[in-house]
Amino acid sequence: MKLQKMRLKIVKIIVLFSSFYFFVTAFWTLFILLNSLYNNVFTDLTGAITLIVSLGIVLLTLVTNFDILKQKGQIKNRSILINLILCLIQSFSFFSSVFSCKYTQGLEWVGFVHLNTSTWKFDYGAFFIGYHFELVFTWAPANGIMIGTNFITLILSCFYTYLFMKEKGRI
């Protein structure tokens, strides 16, 4: 019985911590987006689409995690699913000679593999970046293929997957 209470407290602490993290990073990203909008950074159709998608993700993040913080960690199934999707969106990045896709808001601790197609050199590594906001969705060519994983959001994805499966009674 004590072990189960302790596990519930740990889950609640992780939910509150991750919700606070998402709320703060989304609030800061909203500030960056509004500042960029004020300074006319988004001037073409691609910029407008980037702004709309980013604002949608940021506002969804703010509303969902504000609700979790307001409820002091009592998380609804809908909030679990939204945070899971937000984590998965930020967990993986892909750059190829045809298509590139990446979304990040917050901290990045990334592991990557890269294959340079002009020299056929294989490379891998990891890096850490403090607060970072980036949305890349292009059809422009890159020099090779790179696949990256943000370990912070991947770990949170695993946690929210566990909560989602537990809520559905599959664990």
Phi and psi in degrees as GROMACS dihedral restraints (atoms count N, CA, C in turn):
[ dihedral_restraints ]
;  ai    aj    ak    al  type     phi  dphi    fc
    3     4     5     6     1   -63.9    20    10
    4     5     6     7     1   -38.2    20    10
    6     7     8     9     1   -63.3    20    10
    7     8     9    10     1   -41.1    20    10
    9    10    11    12     1   -67.0    20    10
   10    11    12    13     1   -39.7    20    10
   12    13    14    15     1   -64.0    20    10
   13    14    15    16     1   -40.6    20    10
   15    16    17    18     1   -66.3    20    10
   16    17    18    19     1   -39.5    20    10
   18    19    20    21     1   -64.6    20    10
   19    20    21    22     1   -40.7    20    10
   21    22    23    24     1   -64.0    20    10
   22    23    24    25     1   -38.3    20    10
   24    25    26    27     1   -64.9    20    10
   25    26    27    28     1   -41.7    20    10
   27    28    29    30     1   -64.2    20    10
   28    29    30    31     1   -44.1    20    10
   30    31    32    33     1   -61.0    20    10
   31    32    33    34     1   -43.2    20    10
   33    34    35    36     1   -63.5    20    10
   34    35    36    37     1   -40.5    20    10
   36    37    38    39     1   -63.8    20    10
   37    38    39    40     1   -42.6    20    10
   39    40    41    42     1   -65.8    20    10
   40    41    42    43     1   -40.6    20    10
   42    43    44    45     1   -61.4    20    10
   43    44    45    46     1   -47.3    20    10
   45    46    47    48     1   -64.6    20    10
   46    47    48    49     1   -43.3    20    10
   48    49    50    51     1   -63.8    20    10
   49    50    51    52     1   -46.8    20    10
   51    52    53    54     1   -67.5    20    10
   52    53    54    55     1   -36.5    20    10
   54    55    56    57     1   -66.0    20    10
   55    56    57    58     1   -40.4    20    10
   57    58    59    60     1   -63.4    20    10
   58    59    60    61     1   -43.7    20    10
   60    61    62    63     1   -59.0    20    10
   61    62    63    64     1   -49.2    20    10
   63    64    65    66     1   -62.7    20    10
   64    65    66    67     1   -41.2    20    10
   66    67    68    69     1   -64.1    20    10
   67    68    69    70     1   -46.6    20    10
   69    70    71    72     1   -65.3    20    10
   70    71    72    73     1   -45.2    20    10
   72    73    74    75     1   -66.9    20    10
   73    74    75    76     1   -36.6    20    10
   75    76    77    78     1   -68.5    20    10
   76    77    78    79     1   -39.6    20    10
   78    79    80    81     1   -63.1    20    10
   79    80    81    82     1   -43.2    20    10
   81    82    83    84     1   -66.8    20    10
   82    83    84    85     1   -39.3    20    10
   84    85    86    87     1   -64.9    20    10
   85    86    87    88     1   -38.6    20    10
   87    88    89    90     1   -60.9    20    10
   88    89    90    91     1   -42.3    20    10
   90    91    92    93     1   -60.1    20    10
   91    92    93    94     1   -44.8    20    10
   93    94    95    96     1   -62.8    20    10
   94    95    96    97     1   -44.2    20    10
   96    97    98    99     1   -64.3    20    10
   97    98    99   100     1   -43.4    20    10
   99   100   101   102     1   -66.3    20    10
  100   101   102   103     1   -37.6    20    10
  102   103   104   105     1   -64.9    20    10
  103   104   105   106     1   -41.7    20    10
  105   106   107   108     1   -64.7    20    10
  106   107   108   109     1   -38.9    20    10
  108   109   110   111     1   -65.1    20    10
  109   110   111   112     1   -42.5    20    10
  111   112   113   114     1   -62.7    20    10
  112   113   114   115     1   -36.5    20    10
  114   115   116   117     1   -90.0    20    10
  115   116   117   118     1    12.5    20    10
  117   118   119   120     1    55.5    20    10
  118   119   120   121     1    44.3    20    10
  120   121   122   123     1   -74.9    20    10
  121   122   123   124     1   -34.9    20    10
  123   124   125   126     1   -91.2    20    10
  124   125   126   127     1    96.9    20    10
  126   127   128   129     1  -111.5    20    10
  127   128   129   130     1   -13.7    20    10
  129   130   131   132     1  -122.8    20    10
  130   131   132   133     1  -176.3    20    10
  132   133   134   135     1   -63.3    20    10
  133   134   135   136     1   -41.5    20    10
  135   136   137   138     1   -61.6    20    10
  136   137   138   139     1   -41.4    20    10
  138   139   140   141     1   -63.9    20    10
  139   140   141   142     1   -39.9    20    10
  141   142   143   144     1   -65.5    20    10
  142   143   144   145     1   -42.1    20    10
  144   145   146   147     1   -64.7    20    10
  145   146   147   148     1   -42.8    20    10
  147   148   149   150     1   -58.6    20    10
  148   149   150   151     1   -45.0    20    10
  150   151   152   153     1   -62.8    20    10
  151   152   153   154     1   -46.5    20    10
  153   154   155   156     1   -64.3    20    10
  154   155   156   157     1   -46.2    20    10
  156   157   158   159     1   -63.4    20    10
  157   158   159   160     1   -46.3    20    10
  159   160   161   162     1   -62.8    20    10
  160   161   162   163     1   -45.4    20    10
  162   163   164   165     1   -62.8    20    10
  163   164   165   166     1   -38.8    20    10
  165   166   167   168     1   -61.7    20    10
  166   167   168   169     1   -46.8    20    10
  168   169   170   171     1   -64.9    20    10
  169   170   171   172     1   -43.3    20    10
  171   172   173   174     1   -65.2    20    10
  172   173   174   175     1   -45.9    20    10
  174   175   176   177     1   -65.3    20    10
  175   176   177   178     1   -39.6    20    10
  177   178   179   180     1   -61.4    20    10
  178   179   180   181     1   -41.9    20    10
  180   181   182   183     1   -63.4    20    10
  181   182   183   184     1   -45.8    20    10
  183   184   185   186     1   -61.6    20    10
  184   185   186   187     1   -49.7    20    10
  186   187   188   189     1   -64.4    20    10
  187   188   189   190     1   -46.6    20    10
  189   190   191   192     1   -62.4    20    10
  190   191   192   193     1   -47.5    20    10
  192   193   194   195     1   -79.4    20    10
  193   194   195   196     1   -25.6    20    10
  195   196   197   198     1   -64.2    20    10
  196   197   198   199     1   -41.3    20    10
  198   199   200   201     1   -62.0    20    10
  199   200   201   202     1   -42.1    20    10
  201   202   203   204     1   -64.5    20    10
  202   203   204   205     1   -44.1    20    10
  204   205   206   207     1   -65.7    20    10
  205   206   207   208     1   -38.8    20    10
  207   208   209   210     1   -64.7    20    10
  208   209   210   211     1   -35.6    20    10
  210   211   212   213     1   -85.1    20    10
  211   212   213   214     1     6.9    20    10
  213   214   215   216     1    55.5    20    10
  214   215   216   217     1    44.1    20    10
  216   217   218   219     1    92.7    20    10
  217   218   219   220     1    -4.6    20    10
  219   220   221   222     1   -74.8    20    10
  220   221   222   223     1   108.8    20    10
  222   223   224   225     1  -107.3    20    10
  223   224   225   226     1   135.1    20    10
  225   226   227   228     1   -88.9    20    10
  226   227   228   229     1   159.3    20    10
  228   229   230   231     1   -59.1    20    10
  229   230   231   232     1   -38.1    20    10
  231   232   233   234     1   -62.4    20    10
  232   233   234   235     1   -42.1    20    10
  234   235   236   237     1   -67.2    20    10
  235   236   237   238     1   -37.6    20    10
  237   238   239   240     1   -60.0    20    10
  238   239   240   241     1   -47.9    20    10
  240   241   242   243     1   -64.4    20    10
  241   242   243   244     1   -42.5    20    10
  243   244   245   246     1   -63.1    20    10
  244   245   246   247     1   -46.3    20    10
  246   247   248   249     1   -65.7    20    10
  247   248   249   250     1   -34.9    20    10
  249   250   251   252     1   -61.5    20    10
  250   251   252   253     1   -47.1    20    10
  252   253   254   255     1   -64.2    20    10
  253   254   255   256     1   -42.3    20    10
  255   256   257   258     1   -60.5    20    10
  256   257   258   259     1   -40.6    20    10
  258   259   260   261     1   -66.3    20    10
  259   260   261   262     1   -43.6    20    10
  261   262   263   264     1   -64.6    20    10
  262   263   264   265     1   -38.5    20    10
  264   265   266   267     1   -59.5    20    10
  265   266   267   268     1   -38.4    20    10
  267   268   269   270     1   -88.4    20    10
  268   269   270   271     1    -7.0    20    10
  270   271   272   273     1   -79.4    20    10
  271   272   273   274     1   -29.8    20    10
  273   274   275   276     1  -125.1    20    10
  274   275   276   277     1   142.7    20    10
  276   277   278   279     1  -130.6    20    10
  277   278   279   280     1   147.0    20    10
  279   280   281   282     1  -141.6    20    10
  280   281   282   283     1   127.0    20    10
  282   283   284   285     1  -128.7    20    10
  283   284   285   286     1   128.5    20    10
  285   286   287   288     1  -136.6    20    10
  286   287   288   289     1  -176.2    20    10
  288   289   290   291     1   -76.6    20    10
  289   290   291   292     1    -2.1    20    10
  291   292   293   294     1  -123.7    20    10
  292   293   294   295     1   -40.6    20    10
  294   295   296   297     1  -140.5    20    10
  295   296   297   298     1   142.0    20    10
  297   298   299   300     1  -133.0    20    10
  298   299   300   301     1   139.4    20    10
  300   301   302   303     1  -148.8    20    10
  301   302   303   304     1   128.4    20    10
  303   304   305   306     1  -163.9    20    10
  304   305   306   307     1   138.9    20    10
  306   307   308   309     1  -137.1    20    10
  307   308   309   310     1   129.2    20    10
  309   310   311   312     1  -142.4    20    10
  310   311   312   313     1   135.4    20    10
  312   313   314   315     1  -141.2    20    10
  313   314   315   316     1   109.1    20    10
  315   316   317   318     1   125.3    20    10
  316   317   318   319     1  -153.8    20    10
  318   319   320   321     1   -78.3    20    10
  319   320   321   322     1   150.5    20    10
  321   322   323   324     1  -130.0    20    10
  322   323   324   325     1   125.5    20    10
  324   325   326   327     1  -125.2    20    10
  325   326   327   328     1    97.9    20    10
  327   328   329   330     1  -111.4    20    10
  328   329   330   331     1   135.7    20    10
  330   331   332   333     1  -109.3    20    10
  331   332   333   334     1   140.8    20    10
  333   334   335   336     1  -144.2    20    10
  334   335   336   337     1   158.0    20    10
  336   337   338   339     1  -125.3    20    10
  337   338   339   340     1   140.8    20    10
  339   340   341   342     1  -137.6    20    10
  340   341   342   343     1   133.4    20    10
  342   343   344   345     1  -120.4    20    10
  343   344   345   346     1   113.5    20    10
  345   346   347   348     1   -80.9    20    10
  346   347   348   349     1   114.8    20    10
  348   349   350   351     1   -77.2    20    10
  349   350   351   352     1   -15.3    20    10
  351   352   353   354     1   -84.0    20    10
  352   353   354   355     1   -32.9    20    10
  354   355   356   357     1  -109.5    20    10
  355   356   357   358     1    -8.0    20    10
  357   358   359   360     1    56.8    20    10
  358   359   360   361     1    33.0    20    10
  360   361   362   363     1   -90.1    20    10
  361   362   363   364     1   131.2    20    10
  363   364   365   366     1   -98.9    20    10
  364   365   366   367     1   134.2    20    10
  366   367   368   369     1  -138.9    20    10
  367   368   369   370     1   154.0    20    10
  369   370   371   372     1  -150.4    20    10
  370   371   372   373     1   163.9    20    10
  372   373   374   375     1   173.9    20    10
  373   374   375   376     1  -170.4    20    10
  375   376   377   378     1  -149.8    20    10
  376   377   378   379     1   154.7    20    10
  378   379   380   381     1  -154.3    20    10
  379   380   381   382     1   161.7    20    10
  381   382   383   384     1  -124.7    20    10
  382   383   384   385     1   134.6    20    10
  384   385   386   387     1  -126.8    20    10
  385   386   387   388     1   135.5    20    10
  387   388   389   390     1   -62.6    20    10
  388   389   390   391     1  -151.1    20    10
  390   391   392   393     1   -55.1    20    10
  391   392   393   394     1   133.6    20    10
  393   394   395   396     1  -148.3    20    10
  394   395   396   397     1   134.7    20    10
  396   397   398   399     1  -124.2    20    10
  397   398   399   400     1   125.5    20    10
  399   400   401   402     1  -154.8    20    10
  400   401   402   403     1   133.8    20    10
  402   403   404   405     1  -128.6    20    10
  403   404   405   406     1   117.0    20    10
  405   406   407   408     1  -123.9    20    10
  406   407   408   409     1   123.3    20    10
  408   409   410   411     1  -150.7    20    10
  409   410   411   412     1    92.1    20    10
  411   412   413   414     1  -135.2    20    10
  412   413   414   415     1   161.9    20    10
  414   415   416   417     1  -106.2    20    10
  415   416   417   418     1    12.6    20    10
  417   418   419   420     1   -76.5    20    10
  418   419   420   421     1   146.5    20    10
  420   421   422   423     1   -73.1    20    10
  421   422   423   424     1   149.2    20    10
  423   424   425   426     1  -120.7    20    10
  424   425   426   427     1   165.6    20    10
  426   427   428   429     1   -88.2    20    10
  427   428   429   430     1    75.8    20    10
  429   430   431   432     1   115.0    20    10
  430   431   432   433     1  -160.4    20    10
  432   433   434   435     1  -127.1    20    10
  433   434   435   436     1   129.4    20    10
  435   436   437   438     1  -133.3    20    10
  436   437   438   439     1   134.2    20    10
  438   439   440   441     1  -123.1    20    10
  439   440   441   442     1   127.4    20    10
  441   442   443   444     1  -126.2    20    10
  442   443   444   445     1   153.8    20    10
  444   445   446   447     1  -131.0    20    10
  445   446   447   448     1   127.1    20    10
  447   448   449   450     1   -86.3    20    10
  448   449   450   451     1   109.2    20    10
  450   451   452   453     1   -66.8    20    10
  451   452   453   454     1   -30.2    20    10
  453   454   455   456     1   -63.2    20    10
  454   455   456   457     1   -52.0    20    10
  456   457   458   459     1   -74.5    20    10
  457   458   459   460     1   -25.4    20    10
  459   460   461   462     1   -66.5    20    10
  460   461   462   463     1   -42.3    20    10
  462   463   464   465     1   -63.9    20    10
  463   464   465   466     1   -43.3    20    10
  465   466   467   468     1   -64.5    20    10
  466   467   468   469     1   -34.2    20    10
  468   469   470   471     1   -61.6    20    10
  469   470   471   472     1   -43.2    20    10
  471   472   473   474     1   -62.1    20    10
  472   473   474   475     1   -41.7    20    10
  474   475   476   477     1   -63.3    20    10
  475   476   477   478     1   -47.7    20    10
  477   478   479   480     1   -69.8    20    10
  478   479   480   481     1   -29.6    20    10
  480   481   482   483     1   -64.6    20    10
  481   482   483   484     1   -42.7    20    10
  483   484   485   486     1   -58.9    20    10
  484   485   486   487     1   -47.2    20    10
  486   487   488   489     1   -62.5    20    10
  487   488   489   490     1   -42.2    20    10
  489   490   491   492     1   -63.9    20    10
  490   491   492   493     1   -45.5    20    10
  492   493   494   495     1   -65.7    20    10
  493   494   495   496     1   -38.1    20    10
  495   496   497   498     1   -66.2    20    10
  496   497   498   499     1   -40.4    20    10
  498   499   500   501     1   -64.6    20    10
  499   500   501   502     1   -35.5    20    10
  501   502   503   504     1   -81.7    20    10
  502   503   504   505     1    -4.1    20    10
  504   505   506   507     1    79.2    20    10
  505   506   507   508     1    22.2    20    10
  507   508   509   510     1   -95.3    20    10
  508   509   510   511     1    -3.6    20    10
